[in-house]
Amino acid sequence: MALVHMAVTALIFDMWSSDAVWFLGTGLGLLLLARMNLAHVGLEPSRMPTALAVRIANWVFVAFGLAAVSAVPEPQAVLITVLLALQAIASHRTLLGSA
């Protein structure tokens, strides 16, 4: 999802602008969040000290996704927000930090 988001930046924006930087930065943020989640994937619940930070980051991204949907009510924004919510729910079940 993040890589596609970053790849379409050049297709959506004709020139390098603040909107293009914002769009690419969102893709980089999604990529970072995905890597954080992948670092905690395992067969058993994770009690790594960073698990709580990953859980919080997931829910923060859901909140930003909801804000994005209200600002840009397009199907792709809704889809990304739904996927972020599913990721947050899955991480909430598997990352049993001290929350």
N, C-alpha and C positions, 0 to 999 in steps of 0.2 A: 504494500500500500504506500509506504513512504517513498520507495524508489520510483514508483509510477508518478506520485505527486511531484517529485523533483524533476522527473524526465519531461513532464508535460509543461513545465515552466516556459521553456523556449517556444512551445507551440501556442501557448495562450497569450504570451506577451511578445509584441513585436520588437520592443526595445528594452534595455535594462533600465528599470525604473524602481521607485520605492515599492510599488505594488509587486513587482517581480521579485525583489529581494525579500519581501514579506512572505510571498508564496513559497519561494525556495526555502526560506528559514523555517516555515511550518513543516515542510517535508523533512528537513534536517532534524527538527524536534521530534517528529513521528519516528524517524529512524533511530534516534537516541533512545526513545521510550521502548521501541521494539528490542533494541540490543540490551537494555536494562532487564527487560522481561526474559529474554533468552538466557541471560546470564544466571537466572534463578530457576530455570526449568530443570526439573528432576523427577524421579519416580515417586519420591516421598515429599511430604510438605517441607518447605524450606524454613529454617529458623535462623538464616544468616542475618547478621546485624543490619544489613542493608534492605532486608525484605520490607520493612515498614516504609522506608523511603520510596521503594518501587510502588507499593500499594497507594501511597499518597499521590505520587506522580501520575498514576493511572487515573485516579479520580479527578485530579486537577485537569488533566487533558479532557476528560468527559465534560467537566464544567466549561472549559474553553470551547469544546465542540458544540455544546448547547448554545453558547453565546454566538458562535459562528453561524449556527442554523437560524438564529433569530435575526442576524444581520444579513445573511446570504441564504435565503430559504430555497436552496437548489437541491436536487436529488443527491448529488455527490456529497454535499455537506451532511445531509441526513445519513447517508450510508456510512461515511467515515465516523460519525458520532455513534451510530449503532455498533459499529465494529469496536470502537474505543470502549463503549459500555460493556460489551461482551468480554473484552480483554480485562477490564477492571473487575468484573464479576469473577472471572476465572482466577485472576491473581488474588482476589480477596479470599477465595476458597483455598488456594494453595500456598500463599505466602503468609504464614501464621506468625508474623512478627508480633511485637508486644503491644499491638493496638487493642 
